[in-house]
Amino acid sequence: MIKEKITILDENGLHALPASRFVKLAEKFESNVTLKKGDIEVSGKSIMGILTLACEKGSTVILSCDGKDEKEALKALRKILEGQD
């Protein structure tokens, strides 16, 4: 398992469009993907879970990936959270 603390950089936060892209990309990986903000941890493969985190610009989340393609998953998913994709 690998984890990384990431700050949401998109001006609009992690709203529906980037959350949808995140989930679609997360589903392509075998690894289990989770996002945690504060005490709330949700599946990175659940759009409703991600939206419940209400991540605004500047929010900090912990992205965790666990599985055989965890490094690739973390690298790709980080880009969406940081607004690079």
PDB file of N, CA, C and O in Angstrom:
ATOM      1  N   MET A   1       0.847  -1.183   0.000  1.00  0.00           N
ATOM      2  CA  MET A   1       0.000   0.000   0.000  1.00  0.00           C
ATOM      3  C   MET A   1       0.887   1.238   0.000  1.00  0.00           C
ATOM      4  O   MET A   1       1.884   1.314   0.718  1.00  0.00           O
ATOM      5  N   ILE A   2       0.497   2.206  -0.825  1.00  0.00           N
ATOM      6  CA  ILE A   2       1.192   3.489  -0.818  1.00  0.00           C
ATOM      7  C   ILE A   2       0.163   4.589  -0.599  1.00  0.00           C
ATOM      8  O   ILE A   2      -0.986   4.488  -1.030  1.00  0.00           O
ATOM      9  N   LYS A   3       0.605   5.642   0.083  1.00  0.00           N
ATOM     10  CA  LYS A   3      -0.263   6.775   0.400  1.00  0.00           C
ATOM     11  C   LYS A   3       0.474   8.055   0.081  1.00  0.00           C
ATOM     12  O   LYS A   3       1.701   8.123   0.150  1.00  0.00           O
ATOM     13  N   GLU A   4      -0.303   9.076  -0.273  1.00  0.00           N
ATOM     14  CA  GLU A   4       0.293  10.377  -0.506  1.00  0.00           C
ATOM     15  C   GLU A   4      -0.696  11.468  -0.108  1.00  0.00           C
ATOM     16  O   GLU A   4      -1.883  11.399  -0.425  1.00  0.00           O
ATOM     17  N   LYS A   5      -0.188  12.459   0.581  1.00  0.00           N
ATOM     18  CA  LYS A   5      -0.988  13.618   0.962  1.00  0.00           C
ATOM     19  C   LYS A   5      -0.978  14.588  -0.213  1.00  0.00           C
ATOM     20  O   LYS A   5       0.086  14.973  -0.696  1.00  0.00           O
ATOM     21  N   ILE A   6      -2.163  14.982  -0.672  1.00  0.00           N
ATOM     22  CA  ILE A   6      -2.286  15.810  -1.870  1.00  0.00           C
ATOM     23  C   ILE A   6      -3.209  16.987  -1.587  1.00  0.00           C
ATOM     24  O   ILE A   6      -4.241  16.837  -0.933  1.00  0.00           O
ATOM     25  N   THR A   7      -2.829  18.152  -2.085  1.00  0.00           N
ATOM     26  CA  THR A   7      -3.656  19.348  -1.970  1.00  0.00           C
ATOM     27  C   THR A   7      -4.426  19.544  -3.268  1.00  0.00           C
ATOM     28  O   THR A   7      -3.845  19.501  -4.353  1.00  0.00           O
ATOM     29  N   ILE A   8      -5.728  19.760  -3.157  1.00  0.00           N
ATOM     30  CA  ILE A   8      -6.578  20.002  -4.321  1.00  0.00           C
ATOM     31  C   ILE A   8      -6.252  21.390  -4.862  1.00  0.00           C
ATOM     32  O   ILE A   8      -6.363  22.383  -4.143  1.00  0.00           O
ATOM     33  N   LEU A   9      -5.850  21.458  -6.127  1.00  0.00           N
ATOM     34  CA  LEU A   9      -5.410  22.719  -6.711  1.00  0.00           C
ATOM     35  C   LEU A   9      -6.395  23.322  -7.711  1.00  0.00           C
ATOM     36  O   LEU A   9      -6.278  24.499  -8.052  1.00  0.00           O
ATOM     37  N   ASP A  10      -7.361  22.538  -8.184  1.00  0.00           N
ATOM     38  CA  ASP A  10      -8.339  23.049  -9.143  1.00  0.00           C
ATOM     39  C   ASP A  10      -9.121  24.200  -8.514  1.00  0.00           C
ATOM     40  O   ASP A  10      -9.547  24.104  -7.363  1.00  0.00           O
ATOM     41  N   GLU A  11      -9.312  25.280  -9.259  1.00  0.00           N
ATOM     42  CA  GLU A  11     -10.029  26.462  -8.764  1.00  0.00           C
ATOM     43  C   GLU A  11     -11.410  26.114  -8.209  1.00  0.00           C
ATOM     44  O   GLU A  11     -11.871  26.728  -7.247  1.00  0.00           O
ATOM     45  N   ASN A  12     -12.063  25.130  -8.820  1.00  0.00           N
ATOM     46  CA  ASN A  12     -13.416  24.750  -8.412  1.00  0.00           C
ATOM     47  C   ASN A  12     -13.444  23.562  -7.457  1.00  0.00           C
ATOM     48  O   ASN A  12     -14.514  23.047  -7.132  1.00  0.00           O
ATOM     49  N   GLY A  13     -12.284  23.134  -7.015  1.00  0.00           N
ATOM     50  CA  GLY A  13     -12.219  21.988  -6.120  1.00  0.00           C
ATOM     51  C   GLY A  13     -12.464  20.686  -6.863  1.00  0.00           C
ATOM     52  O   GLY A  13     -12.356  20.625  -8.088  1.00  0.00           O
ATOM     53  N   LEU A  14     -12.790  19.663  -6.122  1.00  0.00           N
ATOM     54  CA  LEU A  14     -13.042  18.342  -6.706  1.00  0.00           C
ATOM     55  C   LEU A  14     -14.545  18.207  -6.939  1.00  0.00           C
ATOM     56  O   LEU A  14     -15.232  17.448  -6.256  1.00  0.00           O
ATOM     57  N   HIS A  15     -15.041  18.970  -7.928  1.00  0.00           N
ATOM     58  CA  HIS A  15     -16.465  18.977  -8.250  1.00  0.00           C
ATOM     59  C   HIS A  15     -16.800  17.798  -9.164  1.00  0.00           C
ATOM     60  O   HIS A  15     -15.961  16.924  -9.384  1.00  0.00           O
ATOM     61  N   ALA A  16     -18.008  17.771  -9.689  1.00  0.00           N
ATOM     62  CA  ALA A  16     -18.509  16.605 -10.424  1.00  0.00           C
ATOM     63  C   ALA A  16     -17.640  16.176 -11.603  1.00  0.00           C
ATOM     64  O   ALA A  16     -17.393  14.982 -11.769  1.00  0.00           O
ATOM     65  N   LEU A  17     -17.171  17.108 -12.424  1.00  0.00           N
ATOM     66  CA  LEU A  17     -16.409  16.723 -13.615  1.00  0.00           C
ATOM     67  C   LEU A  17     -15.074  16.061 -13.273  1.00  0.00           C
ATOM     68  O   LEU A  17     -14.822  14.953 -13.747  1.00  0.00           O
ATOM     69  N   PRO A  18     -14.204  16.692 -12.470  1.00  0.00           N
ATOM     70  CA  PRO A  18     -12.956  15.994 -12.141  1.00  0.00           C
ATOM     71  C   PRO A  18     -13.191  14.738 -11.292  1.00  0.00           C
ATOM     72  O   PRO A  18     -12.433  13.773 -11.390  1.00  0.00           O
ATOM     73  N   ALA A  19     -14.229  14.749 -10.468  1.00  0.00           N
ATOM     74  CA  ALA A  19     -14.536  13.554  -9.670  1.00  0.00           C
ATOM     75  C   ALA A  19     -14.925  12.400 -10.592  1.00  0.00           C
ATOM     76  O   ALA A  19     -14.534  11.256 -10.364  1.00  0.00           O
ATOM     77  N   SER A  20     -15.691  12.706 -11.625  1.00  0.00           N
ATOM     78  CA  SER A  20     -16.084  11.688 -12.595  1.00  0.00           C
ATOM     79  C   SER A  20     -14.869  11.146 -13.345  1.00  0.00           C
ATOM     80  O   SER A  20     -14.757   9.937 -13.548  1.00  0.00           O
ATOM     81  N   ARG A  21     -13.966  12.025 -13.756  1.00  0.00           N
ATOM     82  CA  ARG A  21     -12.737  11.588 -14.433  1.00  0.00           C
ATOM     83  C   ARG A  21     -11.892  10.727 -13.494  1.00  0.00           C
ATOM     84  O   ARG A  21     -11.311   9.725 -13.909  1.00  0.00           O
ATOM     85  N   PHE A  22     -11.831  11.133 -12.219  1.00  0.00           N
ATOM     86  CA  PHE A  22     -11.064  10.385 -11.220  1.00  0.00           C
ATOM     87  C   PHE A  22     -11.601   8.961 -11.104  1.00  0.00           C
ATOM     88  O   PHE A  22     -10.833   8.000 -11.145  1.00  0.00           O
ATOM     89  N   VAL A  23     -12.923   8.825 -10.959  1.00  0.00           N
ATOM     90  CA  VAL A  23     -13.540   7.507 -10.792  1.00  0.00           C
ATOM     91  C   VAL A  23     -13.320   6.641 -12.032  1.00  0.00           C
ATOM     92  O   VAL A  23     -12.970   5.467 -11.916  1.00  0.00           O
ATOM     93  N   LYS A  24     -13.524   7.216 -13.213  1.00  0.00           N
ATOM     94  CA  LYS A  24     -13.330   6.440 -14.448  1.00  0.00           C
ATOM     95  C   LYS A  24     -11.897   5.934 -14.557  1.00  0.00           C
ATOM     96  O   LYS A  24     -11.664   4.799 -14.974  1.00  0.00           O
ATOM     97  N   LEU A  25     -10.946   6.771 -14.186  1.00  0.00           N
ATOM     98  CA  LEU A  25      -9.547   6.356 -14.233  1.00  0.00           C
ATOM     99  C   LEU A  25      -9.249   5.324 -13.142  1.00  0.00           C
ATOM    100  O   LEU A  25      -8.561   4.336 -13.398  1.00  0.00           O
ATOM    101  N   ALA A  26      -9.760   5.545 -11.935  1.00  0.00           N
ATOM    102  CA  ALA A  26      -9.528   4.615 -10.823  1.00  0.00           C
ATOM    103  C   ALA A  26     -10.048   3.221 -11.157  1.00  0.00           C
ATOM    104  O   ALA A  26      -9.439   2.221 -10.777  1.00  0.00           O
ATOM    105  N   GLU A  27     -11.175   3.155 -11.867  1.00  0.00           N
ATOM    106  CA  GLU A  27     -11.770   1.867 -12.218  1.00  0.00           C
ATOM    107  C   GLU A  27     -10.909   1.066 -13.192  1.00  0.00           C
ATOM    108  O   GLU A  27     -11.088  -0.146 -13.318  1.00  0.00           O
ATOM    109  N   LYS A  28      -9.988   1.717 -13.876  1.00  0.00           N
ATOM    110  CA  LYS A  28      -9.110   1.025 -14.821  1.00  0.00           C
ATOM    111  C   LYS A  28      -7.988   0.260 -14.116  1.00  0.00           C
ATOM    112  O   LYS A  28      -7.335  -0.593 -14.718  1.00  0.00           O
ATOM    113  N   PHE A  29      -7.771   0.570 -12.846  1.00  0.00           N
ATOM    114  CA  PHE A  29      -6.704  -0.078 -12.088  1.00  0.00           C
ATOM    115  C   PHE A  29      -7.269  -1.198 -11.223  1.00  0.00           C
ATOM    116  O   PHE A  29      -8.394  -1.115 -10.732  1.00  0.00           O
ATOM    117  N   GLU A  30      -6.474  -2.241 -11.047  1.00  0.00           N
ATOM    118  CA  GLU A  30      -6.866  -3.340 -10.164  1.00  0.00           C
ATOM    119  C   GLU A  30      -6.772  -2.937  -8.702  1.00  0.00           C
ATOM    120  O   GLU A  30      -7.505  -3.460  -7.862  1.00  0.00           O
ATOM    121  N   SER A  31      -5.887  -2.022  -8.400  1.00  0.00           N
ATOM    122  CA  SER A  31      -5.646  -1.620  -7.012  1.00  0.00           C
ATOM    123  C   SER A  31      -6.896  -1.043  -6.362  1.00  0.00           C
ATOM    124  O   SER A  31      -7.737  -0.426  -7.016  1.00  0.00           O
ATOM    125  N   ASN A  32      -6.991  -1.264  -5.061  1.00  0.00           N
ATOM    126  CA  ASN A  32      -8.013  -0.608  -4.267  1.00  0.00           C
ATOM    127  C   ASN A  32      -7.578   0.846  -4.100  1.00  0.00           C
ATOM    128  O   ASN A  32      -6.425   1.114  -3.765  1.00  0.00           O
ATOM    129  N   VAL A  33      -8.489   1.778  -4.331  1.00  0.00           N
ATOM    130  CA  VAL A  33      -8.179   3.204  -4.256  1.00  0.00           C
ATOM    131  C   VAL A  33      -9.099   3.845  -3.227  1.00  0.00           C
ATOM    132  O   VAL A  33     -10.315   3.659  -3.278  1.00  0.00           O
ATOM    133  N   THR A  34      -8.522   4.600  -2.291  1.00  0.00           N
ATOM    134  CA  THR A  34      -9.333   5.330  -1.321  1.00  0.00           C
ATOM    135  C   THR A  34      -8.858   6.774  -1.225  1.00  0.00           C
ATOM    136  O   THR A  34      -7.693   7.089  -1.466  1.00  0.00           O
ATOM    137  N   LEU A  35      -9.797   7.633  -0.865  1.00  0.00           N
ATOM    138  CA  LEU A  35      -9.504   9.036  -0.574  1.00  0.00           C
ATOM    139  C   LEU A  35      -9.968   9.306   0.845  1.00  0.00           C
ATOM    140  O   LEU A  35     -11.044   8.864   1.250  1.00  0.00           O
ATOM    141  N   LYS A  36      -9.161  10.029   1.595  1.00  0.00           N
ATOM    142  CA  LYS A  36      -9.513  10.361   2.971  1.00  0.00           C
ATOM    143  C   LYS A  36      -9.346  11.858   3.184  1.00  0.00           C
ATOM    144  O   LYS A  36      -8.314  12.438   2.847  1.00  0.00           O
ATOM    145  N   LYS A  37     -10.375  12.472   3.748  1.00  0.00           N
ATOM    146  CA  LYS A  37     -10.326  13.887   4.128  1.00  0.00           C
ATOM    147  C   LYS A  37     -10.830  13.961   5.566  1.00  0.00           C
ATOM    148  O   LYS A  37     -11.980  13.629   5.854  1.00  0.00           O
ATOM    149  N   GLY A  38      -9.964  14.394   6.447  1.00  0.00           N
ATOM    150  CA  GLY A  38     -10.330  14.402   7.863  1.00  0.00           C
ATOM    151  C   GLY A  38     -10.561  12.982   8.338  1.00  0.00           C
ATOM    152  O   GLY A  38      -9.706  12.114   8.167  1.00  0.00           O
ATOM    153  N   ASP A  39     -11.723  12.748   8.936  1.00  0.00           N
ATOM    154  CA  ASP A  39     -12.061  11.418   9.448  1.00  0.00           C
ATOM    155  C   ASP A  39     -12.857  10.582   8.455  1.00  0.00           C
ATOM    156  O   ASP A  39     -13.221   9.444   8.749  1.00  0.00           O
ATOM    157  N   ILE A  40     -13.128  11.142   7.283  1.00  0.00           N
ATOM    158  CA  ILE A  40     -13.964  10.448   6.307  1.00  0.00           C
ATOM    159  C   ILE A  40     -13.095   9.807   5.229  1.00  0.00           C
ATOM    160  O   ILE A  40     -12.293  10.479   4.579  1.00  0.00           O
ATOM    161  N   GLU A  41     -13.266   8.504   5.052  1.00  0.00           N
ATOM    162  CA  GLU A  41     -12.541   7.768   4.020  1.00  0.00           C
ATOM    163  C   GLU A  41     -13.553   7.120   3.087  1.00  0.00           C
ATOM    164  O   GLU A  41     -14.495   6.468   3.536  1.00  0.00           O
ATOM    165  N   VAL A  42     -13.353   7.304   1.776  1.00  0.00           N
ATOM    166  CA  VAL A  42     -14.290   6.778   0.788  1.00  0.00           C
ATOM    167  C   VAL A  42     -13.538   6.028  -0.307  1.00  0.00           C
ATOM    168  O   VAL A  42     -12.332   6.200  -0.482  1.00  0.00           O
ATOM    169  N   SER A  43     -14.262   5.208  -1.026  1.00  0.00           N
ATOM    170  CA  SER A  43     -13.689   4.505  -2.171  1.00  0.00           C
ATOM    171  C   SER A  43     -13.430   5.499  -3.293  1.00  0.00           C
ATOM    172  O   SER A  43     -14.269   6.349  -3.590  1.00  0.00           O
ATOM    173  N   GLY A  44     -12.274   5.386  -3.904  1.00  0.00           N
ATOM    174  CA  GLY A  44     -11.948   6.228  -5.045  1.00  0.00           C
ATOM    175  C   GLY A  44     -12.660   5.784  -6.305  1.00  0.00           C
ATOM    176  O   GLY A  44     -12.505   6.398  -7.361  1.00  0.00           O
ATOM    177  N   LYS A  45     -13.437   4.723  -6.201  1.00  0.00           N
ATOM    178  CA  LYS A  45     -14.183   4.216  -7.345  1.00  0.00           C
ATOM    179  C   LYS A  45     -15.672   4.504  -7.190  1.00  0.00           C
ATOM    180  O   LYS A  45     -16.501   3.925  -7.893  1.00  0.00           O
ATOM    181  N   SER A  46     -16.009   5.408  -6.257  1.00  0.00           N
ATOM    182  CA  SER A  46     -17.400   5.793  -5.998  1.00  0.00           C
ATOM    183  C   SER A  46     -17.562   7.301  -6.166  1.00  0.00           C
ATOM    184  O   SER A  46     -17.027   8.081  -5.377  1.00  0.00           O
ATOM    185  N   ILE A  47     -18.297   7.704  -7.188  1.00  0.00           N
ATOM    186  CA  ILE A  47     -18.510   9.130  -7.428  1.00  0.00           C
ATOM    187  C   ILE A  47     -19.237   9.774  -6.244  1.00  0.00           C
ATOM    188  O   ILE A  47     -18.892  10.882  -5.833  1.00  0.00           O
ATOM    189  N   MET A  48     -20.232   9.090  -5.700  1.00  0.00           N
ATOM    190  CA  MET A  48     -20.979   9.658  -4.571  1.00  0.00           C
ATOM    191  C   MET A  48     -20.083   9.794  -3.346  1.00  0.00           C
ATOM    192  O   MET A  48     -20.170  10.780  -2.615  1.00  0.00           O
ATOM    193  N   GLY A  49     -19.232   8.816  -3.126  1.00  0.00           N
ATOM    194  CA  GLY A  49     -18.306   8.890  -2.005  1.00  0.00           C
ATOM    195  C   GLY A  49     -17.388  10.088  -2.123  1.00  0.00           C
ATOM    196  O   GLY A  49     -17.201  10.835  -1.162  1.00  0.00           O
ATOM    197  N   ILE A  50     -16.814  10.273  -3.307  1.00  0.00           N
ATOM    198  CA  ILE A  50     -15.886  11.385  -3.513  1.00  0.00           C
ATOM    199  C   ILE A  50     -16.590  12.722  -3.336  1.00  0.00           C
ATOM    200  O   ILE A  50     -16.042  13.634  -2.716  1.00  0.00           O
ATOM    201  N   LEU A  51     -17.799  12.849  -3.872  1.00  0.00           N
ATOM    202  CA  LEU A  51     -18.521  14.118  -3.754  1.00  0.00           C
ATOM    203  C   LEU A  51     -18.893  14.431  -2.302  1.00  0.00           C
ATOM    204  O   LEU A  51     -19.001  15.601  -1.934  1.00  0.00           O
ATOM    205  N   THR A  52     -19.091  13.396  -1.471  1.00  0.00           N
ATOM    206  CA  THR A  52     -19.420  13.651  -0.062  1.00  0.00           C
ATOM    207  C   THR A  52     -18.255  14.282   0.696  1.00  0.00           C
ATOM    208  O   THR A  52     -18.456  14.876   1.756  1.00  0.00           O
ATOM    209  N   LEU A  53     -17.042  14.159   0.162  1.00  0.00           N
ATOM    210  CA  LEU A  53     -15.883  14.769   0.823  1.00  0.00           C
ATOM    211  C   LEU A  53     -15.899  16.292   0.709  1.00  0.00           C
ATOM    212  O   LEU A  53     -15.251  16.978   1.500  1.00  0.00           O
ATOM    213  N   ALA A  54     -16.637  16.829  -0.270  1.00  0.00           N
ATOM    214  CA  ALA A  54     -16.755  18.279  -0.478  1.00  0.00           C
ATOM    215  C   ALA A  54     -15.381  18.962  -0.482  1.00  0.00           C
ATOM    216  O   ALA A  54     -15.125  19.876   0.301  1.00  0.00           O
ATOM    217  N   CYS A  55     -14.521  18.505  -1.364  1.00  0.00           N
ATOM    218  CA  CYS A  55     -13.148  19.027  -1.439  1.00  0.00           C
ATOM    219  C   CYS A  55     -13.095  20.324  -2.242  1.00  0.00           C
ATOM    220  O   CYS A  55     -13.304  20.321  -3.455  1.00  0.00           O
ATOM    221  N   GLU A  56     -12.820  21.406  -1.570  1.00  0.00           N
ATOM    222  CA  GLU A  56     -12.648  22.700  -2.220  1.00  0.00           C
ATOM    223  C   GLU A  56     -11.175  22.905  -2.536  1.00  0.00           C
ATOM    224  O   GLU A  56     -10.323  22.145  -2.076  1.00  0.00           O
ATOM    225  N   LYS A  57     -10.878  23.936  -3.323  1.00  0.00           N
ATOM    226  CA  LYS A  57      -9.483  24.263  -3.605  1.00  0.00           C
ATOM    227  C   LYS A  57      -8.761  24.483  -2.277  1.00  0.00           C
ATOM    228  O   LYS A  57      -9.263  25.176  -1.392  1.00  0.00           O
ATOM    229  N   GLY A  58      -7.595  23.895  -2.152  1.00  0.00           N
ATOM    230  CA  GLY A  58      -6.805  24.017  -0.934  1.00  0.00           C
ATOM    231  C   GLY A  58      -7.039  22.898   0.067  1.00  0.00           C
ATOM    232  O   GLY A  58      -6.285  22.759   1.030  1.00  0.00           O
ATOM    233  N   SER A  59      -8.086  22.093  -0.154  1.00  0.00           N
ATOM    234  CA  SER A  59      -8.335  20.949   0.728  1.00  0.00           C
ATOM    235  C   SER A  59      -7.196  19.947   0.593  1.00  0.00           C
ATOM    236  O   SER A  59      -6.600  19.802  -0.475  1.00  0.00           O
ATOM    237  N   THR A  60      -6.909  19.268   1.678  1.00  0.00           N
ATOM    238  CA  THR A  60      -5.885  18.231   1.658  1.00  0.00           C
ATOM    239  C   THR A  60      -6.551  16.874   1.829  1.00  0.00           C
ATOM    240  O   THR A  60      -7.377  16.680   2.721  1.00  0.00           O
ATOM    241  N   VAL A  61      -6.180  15.936   0.961  1.00  0.00           N
ATOM    242  CA  VAL A  61      -6.701  14.574   1.036  1.00  0.00           C
ATOM    243  C   VAL A  61      -5.530  13.599   1.059  1.00  0.00           C
ATOM    244  O   VAL A  61      -4.415  13.932   0.659  1.00  0.00           O
ATOM    245  N   ILE A  62      -5.804  12.408   1.530  1.00  0.00           N
ATOM    246  CA  ILE A  62      -4.809  11.340   1.465  1.00  0.00           C
ATOM    247  C   ILE A  62      -5.308  10.329   0.444  1.00  0.00           C
ATOM    248  O   ILE A  62      -6.370   9.728   0.609  1.00  0.00           O
ATOM    249  N   LEU A  63      -4.529  10.153  -0.608  1.00  0.00           N
ATOM    250  CA  LEU A  63      -4.822   9.182  -1.656  1.00  0.00           C
ATOM    251  C   LEU A  63      -4.052   7.908  -1.332  1.00  0.00           C
ATOM    252  O   LEU A  63      -2.831   7.932  -1.178  1.00  0.00           O
ATOM    253  N   SER A  64      -4.773   6.800  -1.229  1.00  0.00           N
ATOM    254  CA  SER A  64      -4.151   5.503  -0.946  1.00  0.00           C
ATOM    255  C   SER A  64      -4.467   4.538  -2.072  1.00  0.00           C
ATOM    256  O   SER A  64      -5.600   4.462  -2.546  1.00  0.00           O
ATOM    257  N   CYS A  65      -3.455   3.806  -2.492  1.00  0.00           N
ATOM    258  CA  CYS A  65      -3.621   2.777  -3.516  1.00  0.00           C
ATOM    259  C   CYS A  65      -2.972   1.499  -2.997  1.00  0.00           C
ATOM    260  O   CYS A  65      -1.864   1.522  -2.462  1.00  0.00           O
ATOM    261  N   ASP A  66      -3.680   0.384  -3.164  1.00  0.00           N
ATOM    262  CA  ASP A  66      -3.182  -0.889  -2.660  1.00  0.00           C
ATOM    263  C   ASP A  66      -3.451  -1.985  -3.686  1.00  0.00           C
ATOM    264  O   ASP A  66      -4.601  -2.349  -3.935  1.00  0.00           O
ATOM    265  N   GLY A  67      -2.381  -2.502  -4.275  1.00  0.00           N
ATOM    266  CA  GLY A  67      -2.520  -3.569  -5.258  1.00  0.00           C
ATOM    267  C   GLY A  67      -1.307  -3.623  -6.163  1.00  0.00           C
ATOM    268  O   GLY A  67      -0.348  -2.873  -5.984  1.00  0.00           O
ATOM    269  N   LYS A  68      -1.357  -4.518  -7.136  1.00  0.00           N
ATOM    270  CA  LYS A  68      -0.172  -4.733  -7.957  1.00  0.00           C
ATOM    271  C   LYS A  68       0.170  -3.556  -8.862  1.00  0.00           C
ATOM    272  O   LYS A  68       1.321  -3.424  -9.278  1.00  0.00           O
ATOM    273  N   ASP A  69      -0.804  -2.693  -9.181  1.00  0.00           N
ATOM    274  CA  ASP A  69      -0.523  -1.529 -10.022  1.00  0.00           C
ATOM    275  C   ASP A  69      -0.644  -0.220  -9.227  1.00  0.00           C
ATOM    276  O   ASP A  69      -0.976   0.827  -9.783  1.00  0.00           O
ATOM    277  N   GLU A  70      -0.371  -0.300  -7.923  1.00  0.00           N
ATOM    278  CA  GLU A  70      -0.572   0.851  -7.032  1.00  0.00           C
ATOM    279  C   GLU A  70       0.268   2.067  -7.407  1.00  0.00           C
ATOM    280  O   GLU A  70      -0.212   3.196  -7.308  1.00  0.00           O
ATOM    281  N   LYS A  71       1.496   1.861  -7.830  1.00  0.00           N
ATOM    282  CA  LYS A  71       2.356   3.002  -8.177  1.00  0.00           C
ATOM    283  C   LYS A  71       1.822   3.743  -9.393  1.00  0.00           C
ATOM    284  O   LYS A  71       1.782   4.973  -9.412  1.00  0.00           O
ATOM    285  N   GLU A  72       1.413   2.992 -10.402  1.00  0.00           N
ATOM    286  CA  GLU A  72       0.861   3.602 -11.606  1.00  0.00           C
ATOM    287  C   GLU A  72      -0.452   4.320 -11.294  1.00  0.00           C
ATOM    288  O   GLU A  72      -0.706   5.414 -11.799  1.00  0.00           O
ATOM    289  N   ALA A  73      -1.278   3.697 -10.461  1.00  0.00           N
ATOM    290  CA  ALA A  73      -2.560   4.292 -10.088  1.00  0.00           C
ATOM    291  C   ALA A  73      -2.348   5.611  -9.354  1.00  0.00           C
ATOM    292  O   ALA A  73      -2.983   6.614  -9.679  1.00  0.00           O
ATOM    293  N   LEU A  74      -1.470   5.612  -8.381  1.00  0.00           N
ATOM    294  CA  LEU A  74      -1.230   6.829  -7.605  1.00  0.00           C
ATOM    295  C   LEU A  74      -0.711   7.953  -8.497  1.00  0.00           C
ATOM    296  O   LEU A  74      -1.159   9.095  -8.389  1.00  0.00           O
ATOM    297  N   LYS A  75       0.216   7.635  -9.362  1.00  0.00           N
ATOM    298  CA  LYS A  75       0.799   8.647 -10.246  1.00  0.00           C
ATOM    299  C   LYS A  75      -0.269   9.265 -11.155  1.00  0.00           C
ATOM    300  O   LYS A  75      -0.318  10.485 -11.310  1.00  0.00           O
ATOM    301  N   ALA A  76      -1.114   8.437 -11.748  1.00  0.00           N
ATOM    302  CA  ALA A  76      -2.141   8.921 -12.669  1.00  0.00           C
ATOM    303  C   ALA A  76      -3.240   9.694 -11.944  1.00  0.00           C
ATOM    304  O   ALA A  76      -3.675  10.746 -12.413  1.00  0.00           O
ATOM    305  N   LEU A  77      -3.688   9.174 -10.801  1.00  0.00           N
ATOM    306  CA  LEU A  77      -4.787   9.803 -10.072  1.00  0.00           C
ATOM    307  C   LEU A  77      -4.361  11.113  -9.413  1.00  0.00           C
ATOM    308  O   LEU A  77      -5.169  12.032  -9.280  1.00  0.00           O
ATOM    309  N   ARG A  78      -3.114  11.201  -9.004  1.00  0.00           N
ATOM    310  CA  ARG A  78      -2.589  12.431  -8.408  1.00  0.00           C
ATOM    311  C   ARG A  78      -2.763  13.608  -9.370  1.00  0.00           C
ATOM    312  O   ARG A  78      -3.089  14.717  -8.947  1.00  0.00           O
ATOM    313  N   LYS A  79      -2.545  13.364 -10.650  1.00  0.00           N
ATOM    314  CA  LYS A  79      -2.639  14.432 -11.652  1.00  0.00           C
ATOM    315  C   LYS A  79      -4.029  15.060 -11.682  1.00  0.00           C
ATOM    316  O   LYS A  79      -4.161  16.275 -11.836  1.00  0.00           O
ATOM    317  N   ILE A  80      -5.057  14.241 -11.536  1.00  0.00           N
ATOM    318  CA  ILE A  80      -6.418  14.778 -11.532  1.00  0.00           C
ATOM    319  C   ILE A  80      -6.640  15.626 -10.289  1.00  0.00           C
ATOM    320  O   ILE A  80      -7.200  16.718 -10.378  1.00  0.00           O
ATOM    321  N   LEU A  81      -6.208  15.137  -9.132  1.00  0.00           N
ATOM    322  CA  LEU A  81      -6.408  15.881  -7.886  1.00  0.00           C
ATOM    323  C   LEU A  81      -5.652  17.202  -7.879  1.00  0.00           C
ATOM    324  O   LEU A  81      -6.106  18.183  -7.289  1.00  0.00           O
ATOM    325  N   GLU A  82      -4.502  17.221  -8.534  1.00  0.00           N
ATOM    326  CA  GLU A  82      -3.695  18.443  -8.573  1.00  0.00           C
ATOM    327  C   GLU A  82      -4.069  19.343  -9.747  1.00  0.00           C
ATOM    328  O   GLU A  82      -3.433  20.373  -9.970  1.00  0.00           O
ATOM    329  N   GLY A  83      -5.103  18.956 -10.498  1.00  0.00           N
ATOM    330  CA  GLY A  83      -5.577  19.782 -11.602  1.00  0.00           C
ATOM    331  C   GLY A  83      -4.683  19.772 -12.819  1.00  0.00           C
ATOM    332  O   GLY A  83      -4.739  20.692 -13.634  1.00  0.00           O
ATOM    333  N   GLN A  84      -3.851  18.741 -12.959  1.00  0.00           N
ATOM    334  CA  GLN A  84      -2.936  18.654 -14.096  1.00  0.00           C
ATOM    335  C   GLN A  84      -3.530  17.863 -15.245  1.00  0.00           C
ATOM    336  O   GLN A  84      -2.914  17.761 -16.306  1.00  0.00           O
ATOM    337  N   ASP A  85      -4.710  17.303 -15.058  1.00  0.00           N
ATOM    338  CA  ASP A  85      -5.319  16.495 -16.112  1.00  0.00           C
ATOM    339  C   ASP A  85      -6.737  16.945 -16.352  1.00  0.00           C
ATOM    340  O   ASP A  85      -7.425  16.387 -17.206  1.00  0.00           O
TER     341      ASP A  85
END
